[in-house]
Structure formats: structure tokens, C-alpha cells
Amino acid sequence: MKTLQEILYRCRLSRVAGDTSTEISAVVFDSRKAVPGCVFVAVRGTQTDGHQYIAEVVRAGVKAIVCEQIPAETNEETCYVEVADSSEALGRMAANFYDNPSQTIKLVGITGTNGKTTIATLLYKLFLSLGFRAGLLSTVRNMIYLTEVASTHTTPDAVELNRMLREMADAGCDYCFMEVSSHAVVQNRVTGLQFTGAVFTNLTHDHLDFHKTFDAYLAAKKQLFDQLPANAFALVNTDDRHGKVMVQNTKATIYTLALKKEADFRCRIIENHFEGLLLNINGTELWCRLVGNFNAYNLLSIYAAATLLGISKEEALTALSKLEAVDGRFEYFTSETGITGIVDYAHTPDALLNVIETINSIRQGSGRLITVAGAGGDRDRTKRPKMAFIATENSNLTILTSDNPRSENPDDILKEMLEGVAADKKKNCLVITDRKEAIKTACTLAVQGDIILVAGKGHETYQEIKGIKHHFDDREVLKEFLQINVNPGEVN
């Protein structure tokens, strides 16, 4: 057990009222979890302000409070600590409480709009295949070596994050590969962590409901690189015009990757099929089981990060060739009637375009592309018409449908999507609100040689409607209507 003074190490303190030698059993920022022995950190969140609950947790027996403004009425038995930014303090306190686990593990953060999950997950799998113990923090799942922990956010809160990193360190993990969301950076969930390296994938339209402007979104991503120590590496995709911006102020050693220009790590696509990619990476040819131009970038990022972490070129390439796609990322299967179904998590305009362009570059003959897509509720509304435009401009037939409407009316979302459909494309665009019915219709209309893309939910096994998560798996539904039981063509 640590004292409050020890837990406050490296925090920016403005004022202290009380005894900081009290022993602390837990760091808490949710007033409902506050119990005697813990320190309560009052954080100003997006939904509520923890300062409102200070008096309540003091009455519950909490003897240590960290806040941005000490209340006018205080309890003489309670220690109050005023800090400049309580969310920043929470990150440092959580790290200190769990003995700074990121200093004993090689922690690699992956940030960007698209590709984070694939890169983090496959780096984790690659290092396991080479005999290392590793951890994973991702949108799809969190892994403490071989033990899975439920994933509720792209990046967990600071306390949960450090707790899991401590468990990884105690389990003997040498590495942890972590998706770092822009929300997590802005909300100081990664403050106090020591990264061995960071990877930038790309930056496209997303999360403007939270960040409000693209510049603010970019600045959030860049902040991860600004905070890297001098002994870390910063690996950036310079085919993306924001790549060089990311590392303008970093102290880390900069490495570049690209498919289109000179870089430290170069890749060229030789062949692209539904079965995989034939690539040339830094002069060596290899066959990989992932599909598409976007996955060439992902694979190059994985190879580059692995070698920067000390894996030999030969070991990295061999392991790379054995990797398989992540759940819900370009998962495909073929029915007995010759119809190909593809499920992908693409939920941004750029990701949807990448997947559709990949399919169109591979498909042969007279087969059509039928795209089923929607847009999530309570999220960036400006994406909606763009998603519909991309789908209808690049598919033979598009079915717009509900995604995760959350608190919104799905019909209202679809009306906004329809604003992006050009007049000459409306004849090849259907609107079916019920997602299962939309997928069924796509399967009914498809004939031999056609490809059905169901985009937006990927690995998700639920549909969120009015605060309730109902079981829904695009893969299950698509297989059901394509009458597929055994799935020999599936990537995973």
C-alpha cells in the first residue's frame, strides 16, 4: 500500500490542505466506487463533473480528495489536494499506484484513423508466435498474455489501463501493443505512461462530433508523438500528408514507411487477390494472407515496428507471412452458389472507400458489387452523406440500412445519408431500415459471381438501440441467408 504523497509523484500540485501521509488502498474517479481508504479524484468529464460528488464521498468515509478546486466547506479529517488538471493527475496517480508498469514493459502505441486494431492485434500475435509473452489493448479485445479481458473502449480509463499493464508485467509480458484513440489522449488516459514507440497509420475524417474540428483531431493524435521520450521510436506513414506533421516536435527517433515514395521501410504490391497479397518489402518478396492496398500499409507497419523492437528481418518476414486477418476486418466467405460475402468494420468514409476499391480491383467478370452500409447514431453526423456517396458511386447496388442507431431514430440517420446520393445513383440505391432485412435483400438479389459487402459493424456482435445492446452479428446473418454452414473461404 502506498501513501497519498507517493501516489502524487510528478503531479502538478497547486495547494494541499491536510496530511498526505495517509495510506491509499485504491485510486477512484467514479463516486459510486468511492470507499474508505481510497483517494477520490474529481474529474470534469463529458457527462458529469466529479466535483459535484466531493461532499458525498467525504460523507462515505473517503479521507483523500484530489480536485481542481478545494471546496469552501472541508472536513478536517480529510486531505484535499488541488491540482491544475485532475484528469492529468489521475493518469500519473494511476501509474504511480501500480508501480509504473509501462516502465517495465515495452509499450507500443498505435494511433491514426484506420488500421489501429489490425496493427496492434497482429503485432501481438506476431510476438506470441516468436515465443514472447505479450499483451494487447484494442477495440476488439484486451489480452493479458493469453487471458482475455472484455474491451469496452478503444483505450481504457487511466486506472484500468495501468491495472491491466501491471497484470501484464506480473505475468511476465515483455511487450504490450495498444490502440491509442484521440479521445484517450485528450482525456489524459495515457498520461503517465512511458511508450517505447508509437506508430501513425493515417488521418481521415472521423470523431468530429467530439473534437469539433479536423485540426483539433490532428492535434490530439500528434500529442502522442509530442510526449514520446528521446529513447523511443516514432514510426509514421509518410504517404499520408499528415505523417510528417505528427513528428514535428517529437524527441523520439523518427522512421518512415511508404508504398508511394522513398522511406526507411518500403513496400510494393506485386499481386492482390482475395486469397492474399504478394508483396516486396525492403527488397524481399513474400506472400501474406491479408487482402488489399490498405492491408499492405498495415503489414508494412507491423514489419517495421517488429524490426525496430529488435526482431531480425528474416524472423519478422517469416512471422508476417503466417498472420491472418483480425475479426471483422475483410472477413470473406463464398456460398455454394458462387456468391462471395465480405464483412468489414469500415465505418469511416476513407475506410469504406479502401474496402470497396480493394474489392473492385480484385473482382472479375460480370459479377456485381452489392454494398450494405449505414452510419452510427450519436456520432459525427457529417460522415453520413459521405458514406452514402462513396457506397453508391462505387457499387453496382447499394442498400442503406441501420447501423448502431443508439439514441437516434435510424430513419433520421438514413435521411441524412441519402443527402449524399447523386440523382443518377438513386435508382440503384435501396433504403431498408431493418439491418437483417437489408442483408437478406442483398442475398436475395445476388447471383453467381456477385460480391456482397456488409460494412460498418465488423467484429461487433450487437446492435445498440435506445441504450440496449441486442445480439446481432453481420457474419451470422450473412451466412444464414447465403446458406453457409461450413466456411472454407473465411479468412479467420
C-alpha positions in Angstrom: 0.0 0.0 0.0 1.2 3.5 -0.9 0.8 6.8 0.8 -1.0 9.7 -0.9 2.3 11.6 -1.1 3.9 8.7 -3.1 0.9 8.5 -5.5 1.1 12.2 -6.2 4.6 12.0 -7.5 5.0 14.1 -10.7 1.6 15.6 -10.3 1.3 19.4 -10.7 0.0 20.5 -7.2 -1.5 23.9 -6.6 -2.4 23.6 -2.9 -2.5 20.9 -0.2 -4.8 21.0 2.8 -4.2 18.1 5.2 -2.0 15.1 5.8 -0.6 13.4 2.6 0.9 10.5 4.6 -2.4 8.7 4.7 -2.3 5.2 3.1 -4.3 4.6 0.0 -5.9 1.4 -1.0 -7.3 2.4 -4.4 -7.5 5.3 -6.9 -11.1 6.1 -7.8 -12.7 8.7 -10.0 -16.3 7.2 -10.0 -18.0 8.4 -6.9 -20.1 5.2 -6.8 -16.9 3.2 -6.2 -15.5 5.5 -3.5 -15.0 3.7 -0.2 -12.9 4.4 2.9 -9.2 4.0 2.2 -9.3 5.2 -1.4 -8.4 8.6 -2.9 -11.2 10.2 -4.9 -10.1 12.2 -8.0 -12.8 14.7 -9.1 -12.6 14.7 -12.9 -14.6 17.0 -15.2 -16.0 14.5 -17.7 -18.1 14.9 -20.8 -21.3 13.7 -19.0 -20.7 14.8 -15.4 -18.3 16.8 -13.1 -16.8 14.8 -10.3 -16.5 17.9 -8.2 -20.3 17.6 -7.6 -19.7 14.5 -5.6 -16.9 15.5 -3.3 -19.1 16.1 -0.2 -20.9 12.8 -0.9 -17.7 10.7 -0.9 -16.4 12.5 2.2 -19.6 11.5 4.0 -18.9 8.0 2.8 -15.6 8.0 4.7 -13.1 9.0 2.0 -10.1 10.8 3.6 -8.2 11.9 0.5 -9.6 14.1 -2.3 -7.8 15.4 -5.4 -9.6 18.2 -7.3 -9.1 21.3 -9.3 -10.8 23.5 -6.7 -10.9 22.7 -3.0 -14.5 23.2 -1.8 -15.3 26.1 0.5 -16.5 23.6 3.2 -14.0 21.0 4.1 -13.7 18.1 6.6 -10.8 18.4 9.0 -10.1 14.7 8.9 -9.8 14.7 5.1 -6.8 15.7 3.0 -7.6 17.9 0.0 -5.1 18.3 -2.9 -5.7 20.9 -5.5 -4.2 20.3 -9.0 -4.1 22.2 -12.2 -5.7 19.3 -14.2 -7.4 16.5 -12.4 -7.6 14.2 -15.4 -3.8 14.6 -15.9 -3.2 14.0 -12.2 -5.4 10.8 -12.4 -3.2 9.4 -15.2 0.0 10.0 -13.2 -1.6 8.8 -9.9 -2.8 5.6 -11.5 0.7 4.9 -12.9 2.3 5.5 -9.6 -0.2 3.4 -7.7 0.5 0.4 -9.9 4.3 1.0 -9.7 4.6 2.4 -13.3 4.2 -0.9 -15.2 4.8 0.8 -18.6 8.5 1.3 -17.4 9.0 -2.5 -17.2 7.1 -3.4 -20.4 8.0 -2.3 -23.9 4.8 -0.4 -24.7 4.0 0.5 -28.3 1.0 2.8 -29.1 -0.7 2.7 -32.5 -2.7 5.7 -33.5 -4.5 7.0 -36.6 -8.0 6.8 -38.1 -7.8 3.4 -39.8 -5.7 0.3 -39.2 -5.1 0.6 -35.4 -6.8 -2.7 -34.5 -5.2 -4.7 -37.2 -1.7 -3.5 -36.5 -2.0 -3.8 -32.7 -3.6 -7.2 -32.8 -1.2 -8.7 -35.4 1.8 -7.3 -33.6 0.6 -9.1 -30.5 0.1 -12.3 -32.5 3.4 -12.0 -34.2 5.4 -11.7 -31.0 3.5 -14.6 -29.4 4.4 -16.7 -32.5 8.1 -15.8 -31.8 7.9 -17.1 -28.3 7.5 -13.8 -26.4 4.9 -13.0 -23.8 2.9 -10.0 -24.8 -0.3 -8.1 -24.0 -2.9 -6.4 -26.2 -5.2 -3.4 -25.6 -7.6 -3.0 -28.5 -11.1 -2.2 -29.7 -11.8 -5.9 -30.2 -10.2 -7.4 -27.2 -7.7 -6.9 -24.4 -5.3 -9.7 -23.7 -3.1 -10.2 -20.6 -0.7 -12.7 -22.3 -3.2 -15.5 -23.1 -6.1 -14.3 -20.8 -8.8 -12.3 -22.5 -10.3 -9.3 -20.7 -13.5 -7.6 -22.0 -13.0 -4.5 -24.1 -15.5 -1.6 -23.7 -13.4 1.3 -25.1 -10.7 1.6 -27.7 -8.5 2.8 -24.8 -9.5 2.0 -21.2 -9.6 4.7 -18.5 -6.2 5.5 -16.8 -6.8 3.4 -13.7 -8.0 0.3 -15.6 -5.2 0.8 -18.1 -2.5 0.8 -15.5 -4.1 -2.1 -13.7 -4.0 -4.2 -16.8 -0.4 -3.2 -17.6 0.5 -4.2 -14.0 -1.1 -7.6 -14.6 0.8 -7.9 -17.9 4.1 -7.1 -16.1 3.3 -9.6 -13.3 2.5 -12.2 -16.0 6.0 -11.8 -17.4 5.0 -9.9 -20.6 7.9 -8.3 -22.4 5.6 -6.2 -24.7 2.2 -4.6 -24.9 0.6 -3.3 -28.2 -2.0 -0.7 -27.6 -4.5 1.2 -29.7 -4.4 4.9 -28.7 -7.5 6.8 -29.5 -7.7 10.5 -29.9 -10.2 10.6 -27.1 -7.8 8.9 -24.8 -5.0 11.4 -25.5 -7.2 14.4 -24.9 -8.8 12.9 -21.8 -5.3 12.1 -20.4 -6.0 8.3 -20.2 -2.4 7.7 -21.4 -0.7 10.4 -19.3 1.9 8.9 -17.1 2.7 6.0 -19.5 6.1 5.5 -20.9 6.0 4.4 -24.6 8.8 2.5 -26.2 7.4 3.6 -29.6 4.4 4.9 -31.5 3.0 4.2 -34.9 1.0 6.6 -37.0 -1.3 4.9 -39.7 -3.2 7.7 -41.4 -5.6 10.5 -40.7 -9.0 10.9 -42.3 -12.5 12.2 -41.4 -13.7 10.8 -38.0 -14.7 11.8 -34.5 -15.6 15.4 -35.3 -18.6 15.0 -33.0 -16.0 15.0 -30.2 -13.2 17.1 -31.5 -15.3 19.6 -33.4 -12.6 20.4 -36.0 -10.2 18.4 -38.0 -7.3 20.4 -36.7 -8.2 19.5 -33.1 -8.4 15.9 -34.1 -5.0 16.1 -35.7 -3.6 17.8 -32.6 -4.9 15.0 -30.4 -3.1 12.4 -32.5 0.1 14.5 -32.6 0.2 14.8 -28.9 1.1 11.2 -28.5 4.3 11.8 -30.5 5.0 15.1 -28.8 5.2 13.2 -25.5 7.5 10.4 -26.6 10.8 10.2 -24.7 14.1 10.6 -26.6 14.9 6.8 -26.4 11.6 5.9 -28.2 10.9 5.4 -31.9 8.2 7.3 -33.9 7.1 5.3 -37.0 4.9 7.3 -39.4 3.3 6.7 -42.8 4.6 9.5 -45.0 2.2 8.6 -47.9 -0.3 10.3 -45.6 0.3 14.0 -45.8 -0.1 14.3 -42.0 2.7 11.9 -41.3 5.4 14.5 -41.2 3.2 16.8 -39.1 2.9 14.1 -36.4 6.6 14.1 -35.7 7.4 17.8 -36.0 8.1 18.2 -32.2 8.9 14.7 -31.2 12.1 13.9 -29.2 11.9 10.3 -30.5 13.9 8.8 -33.3 11.8 9.1 -36.5 11.3 6.3 -39.0 9.2 6.5 -42.1 7.2 3.9 -44.1 5.5 4.3 -47.5 4.2 2.5 -50.6 4.4 5.5 -52.9 7.7 7.3 -52.0 11.1 6.7 -50.6 11.1 5.8 -46.9 13.0 3.8 -44.3 10.5 0.9 -44.8 9.2 0.4 -48.3 6.6 -1.9 -49.7 5.4 -2.6 -53.2 2.3 -4.7 -54.1 3.1 -7.3 -56.8 -0.2 -9.2 -56.8 -3.5 -8.6 -55.0 -6.1 -11.4 -54.7 -8.9 -12.4 -52.4 -6.6 -15.1 -51.1 -3.9 -12.6 -50.2 -1.1 -10.2 -51.3 2.3 -10.8 -52.9 4.5 -8.0 -51.5 8.0 -6.7 -51.9 9.1 -5.3 -48.5 12.5 -3.7 -48.5 13.7 -5.9 -51.3 12.3 -9.2 -50.2 9.2 -10.8 -51.7 6.7 -12.6 -49.5 3.1 -13.9 -49.7 0.7 -12.6 -47.0 -2.8 -13.8 -46.2 -4.3 -10.3 -45.8 -6.1 -8.6 -48.7 -6.0 -5.1 -50.2 -3.9 -1.9 -50.5 -4.8 -0.8 -47.0 -3.5 -4.1 -45.6 -0.2 -3.6 -47.4 0.2 -0.5 -45.2 -0.8 -2.5 -42.1 1.6 -5.3 -42.9 4.5 -2.8 -43.5 3.8 -1.1 -40.2 3.9 -4.4 -38.4 7.1 -5.4 -40.1 8.7 -2.1 -39.3 7.6 -2.0 -35.7 8.8 -5.6 -35.1 12.3 -4.8 -36.5 12.5 -1.6 -34.5 11.8 -3.7 -31.4 14.8 -5.9 -32.2 13.3 -8.7 -34.3 15.5 -9.8 -37.2 14.4 -9.1 -40.7 14.2 -12.8 -41.5 12.1 -13.7 -38.4 9.8 -10.7 -38.9 9.1 -11.6 -42.6 8.5 -15.3 -41.8 6.1 -14.5 -39.0 4.4 -11.8 -41.1 3.6 -14.4 -43.9 1.7 -16.5 -41.4 -0.6 -13.9 -40.0 -4.3 -14.0 -40.6 -6.9 -11.1 -40.7 -8.4 -9.7 -37.5 -12.0 -10.5 -36.6 -14.4 -8.4 -38.7 -11.7 -7.0 -41.0 -12.3 -8.1 -44.6 -13.7 -11.5 -43.4 -14.9 -13.3 -46.5 -16.6 -16.5 -47.5 -18.2 -18.0 -50.6 -21.6 -19.8 -50.9 -22.2 -22.9 -52.9 -24.0 -20.8 -55.4 -20.9 -18.7 -56.1 -21.8 -15.6 -54.2 -19.0 -14.0 -52.1 -19.8 -12.3 -48.8 -17.5 -9.9 -47.1 -17.9 -8.3 -43.6 -15.8 -5.4 -42.7 -15.7 -2.9 -39.9 -15.3 0.1 -42.3 -17.2 2.9 -40.5 -15.4 6.0 -41.9 -15.6 7.4 -45.4 -11.9 6.6 -46.1 -12.1 3.0 -44.7 -15.3 2.3 -46.7 -13.6 3.6 -49.9 -10.5 1.5 -49.2 -12.5 -1.7 -48.9 -14.7 -1.0 -51.9 -11.7 -0.1 -54.1 -9.9 -3.3 -53.0 -13.0 -5.4 -54.0 -13.3 -3.6 -57.3 -9.6 -4.1 -58.1 -9.9 -7.8 -57.5 -13.3 -8.9 -58.8 -13.5 -10.3 -62.3 -16.1 -11.0 -64.9 -19.6 -9.6 -64.8 -20.1 -10.0 -61.1 -21.6 -7.0 -59.3 -20.8 -5.4 -56.0 -23.7 -5.1 -53.7 -22.9 -2.9 -50.6 -24.9 -2.8 -47.4 -23.9 0.1 -45.2 -25.2 2.5 -42.6 -23.9 5.1 -40.1 -23.9 5.1 -36.3 -26.1 7.3 -34.2 -24.8 9.9 -31.7 -21.6 10.2 -33.7 -20.1 12.5 -36.3 -23.1 13.4 -38.5 -21.0 14.9 -41.3 -19.8 11.4 -42.2 -23.3 10.2 -43.2 -23.8 11.7 -46.7 -20.1 11.0 -47.5 -20.5 7.3 -46.6 -23.6 7.1 -48.8 -21.9 8.9 -51.7 -18.9 6.5 -51.6 -21.1 3.4 -51.4 -23.4 4.5 -54.3 -20.7 5.9 -56.6 -18.5 2.7 -56.3 -21.1 -0.1 -56.1 -23.5 -1.6 -58.6 -26.2 -1.7 -56.0 -26.3 -0.1 -52.5 -28.6 -0.8 -49.6 -28.6 1.8 -46.9 -29.6 0.5 -43.5 -29.4 1.0 -39.8 -26.0 0.5 -38.0 -26.0 1.2 -34.3 -28.6 4.0 -34.1 -28.0 4.3 -30.3 -30.4 7.1 -29.1 -31.3 8.4 -32.5 -34.1 7.4 -34.8 -32.5 5.2 -37.6 -34.8 6.7 -40.2 -33.4 10.2 -39.4 -29.9 8.9 -39.9 -30.8 7.4 -43.2 -32.4 10.6 -44.4 -29.1 12.4 -43.8 -27.2 9.6 -45.6 -29.5 10.0 -48.6 -28.4 13.6 -49.0 -25.1 12.3 -50.3 -26.6 10.1 -53.1 -26.4 11.7 -56.5 -29.6 11.8 -58.6 -28.3 9.4 -61.2 -27.4 6.8 -58.5 -30.8 6.8 -56.7 -32.2 4.1 -59.0 -29.5 1.7 -57.7 -30.0 2.6 -54.1 -32.4 1.0 -51.7 -33.2 2.1 -48.1 -34.2 -0.7 -45.7 -34.1 0.3 -42.1 -34.1 -3.2 -40.6 -30.4 -4.4 -40.9 -31.3 -8.1 -41.0 -33.9 -7.4 -43.7 -31.3 -5.4 -45.7 -28.8 -8.2 -45.6 -31.5 -10.7 -46.6 -32.4 -8.5 -49.5 -28.8 -8.3 -50.7 -28.5 -12.1 -50.6 -31.9 -12.5 -52.4 -30.8 -10.1 -55.2 -27.3 -11.6 -55.6 -26.5 -14.1 -58.3 -23.4 -16.2 -59.1 -20.3 -14.1 -59.3 -21.7 -11.2 -57.2 -20.0 -9.9 -54.1 -21.9 -8.6 -51.1 -20.1 -6.2 -48.8 -21.7 -5.7 -45.4 -19.8 -2.7 -43.9 -19.8 -0.8 -40.6 -20.0 -3.3 -37.7 -17.4 -5.9 -38.4 -16.5 -7.8 -35.3 -19.4 -6.4 -33.2 -21.9 -8.9 -32.0 -24.6 -6.5 -31.1 -26.8 -3.6 -32.4 -27.3 -0.8 -29.9 -30.8 0.7 -30.0 -32.1 3.1 -27.4 -29.4 2.2 -24.9 -29.9 -1.6 -25.2 -27.5 -3.9 -27.0 -29.3 -6.6 -29.0 -27.4 -9.6 -30.3 -26.6 -9.0 -33.9 -23.6 -10.4 -35.9 -23.3 -9.4 -39.5 -21.3 -12.6 -40.2 -24.0 -14.8 -38.7 -26.8 -13.1 -40.6 -24.9 -13.1 -44.0 -24.0 -16.8 -43.6 -27.6 -17.6 -42.7 -29.1 -16.0 -45.9 -26.3 -17.3 -48.1 -27.0 -20.8 -46.6 -23.4 -21.2 -45.5 -22.7 -23.7 -42.6 -19.1 -24.6 -43.1 -16.9 -21.6 -44.1 -13.8 -22.8 -46.0 -13.1 -19.4 -47.6 -13.2 -17.4 -44.4 -10.0 -15.5 -43.6 -10.3 -16.1 -39.8 
